[in-house]
Amino acid sequence: MNRDPEIHGLLDEIDGLLAQMPREQRLTEFERMLKPRNTDFIYENEGVHYVVRTHFHGDRREDLRSKVRRLVLKPIEE
């Protein structure tokens, strides 16, 4: 596997910056990095367009992929 010096240089720089932060600030930064950005989307299925807007609650057990799959594949109640 080839090592890309530019990418690894940037990763080393990020590691250095994180190492200088106090523990609580590092944890806050990791939390910020883990939150998905711009996860709203439009899904089209058989000519029907679904607009999906995401809202996150940190105490939920279901992740985004599972929730969308459940909602999209859920039988339509008539």
Secondary structure as a PSIPRED ss2 file (coil, helix, strand):
# PSIPRED VFORMAT (PSIPRED V4.0)

   1 M C   1.000  0.000  0.000
   2 N C   1.000  0.000  0.000
   3 R C   1.000  0.000  0.000
   4 D C   1.000  0.000  0.000
   5 P H   0.000  1.000  0.000
   6 E H   0.000  1.000  0.000
   7 I H   0.000  1.000  0.000
   8 H H   0.000  1.000  0.000
   9 G H   0.000  1.000  0.000
  10 L H   0.000  1.000  0.000
  11 L H   0.000  1.000  0.000
  12 D H   0.000  1.000  0.000
  13 E H   0.000  1.000  0.000
  14 I H   0.000  1.000  0.000
  15 D H   0.000  1.000  0.000
  16 G H   0.000  1.000  0.000
  17 L H   0.000  1.000  0.000
  18 L H   0.000  1.000  0.000
  19 A H   0.000  1.000  0.000
  20 Q H   0.000  1.000  0.000
  21 M C   1.000  0.000  0.000
  22 P C   1.000  0.000  0.000
  23 R H   0.000  1.000  0.000
  24 E H   0.000  1.000  0.000
  25 Q H   0.000  1.000  0.000
  26 R H   0.000  1.000  0.000
  27 L H   0.000  1.000  0.000
  28 T H   0.000  1.000  0.000
  29 E H   0.000  1.000  0.000
  30 F H   0.000  1.000  0.000
  31 E H   0.000  1.000  0.000
  32 R H   0.000  1.000  0.000
  33 M H   0.000  1.000  0.000
  34 L H   0.000  1.000  0.000
  35 K C   1.000  0.000  0.000
  36 P C   1.000  0.000  0.000
  37 R C   1.000  0.000  0.000
  38 N C   1.000  0.000  0.000
  39 T C   1.000  0.000  0.000
  40 D C   1.000  0.000  0.000
  41 F E   0.000  0.000  1.000
  42 I E   0.000  0.000  1.000
  43 Y E   0.000  0.000  1.000
  44 E E   0.000  0.000  1.000
  45 N E   0.000  0.000  1.000
  46 E C   1.000  0.000  0.000
  47 G C   1.000  0.000  0.000
  48 V E   0.000  0.000  1.000
  49 H E   0.000  0.000  1.000
  50 Y E   0.000  0.000  1.000
  51 V E   0.000  0.000  1.000
  52 V E   0.000  0.000  1.000
  53 R C   1.000  0.000  0.000
  54 T C   1.000  0.000  0.000
  55 H C   1.000  0.000  0.000
  56 F C   1.000  0.000  0.000
  57 H C   1.000  0.000  0.000
  58 G C   1.000  0.000  0.000
  59 D C   1.000  0.000  0.000
  60 R C   1.000  0.000  0.000
  61 R C   1.000  0.000  0.000
  62 E C   1.000  0.000  0.000
  63 D C   1.000  0.000  0.000
  64 L H   0.000  1.000  0.000
  65 R H   0.000  1.000  0.000
  66 S H   0.000  1.000  0.000
  67 K H   0.000  1.000  0.000
  68 V H   0.000  1.000  0.000
  69 R H   0.000  1.000  0.000
  70 R H   0.000  1.000  0.000
  71 L H   0.000  1.000  0.000
  72 V H   0.000  1.000  0.000
  73 L H   0.000  1.000  0.000
  74 K C   1.000  0.000  0.000
  75 P C   1.000  0.000  0.000
  76 I C   1.000  0.000  0.000
  77 E C   1.000  0.000  0.000
  78 E C   1.000  0.000  0.000
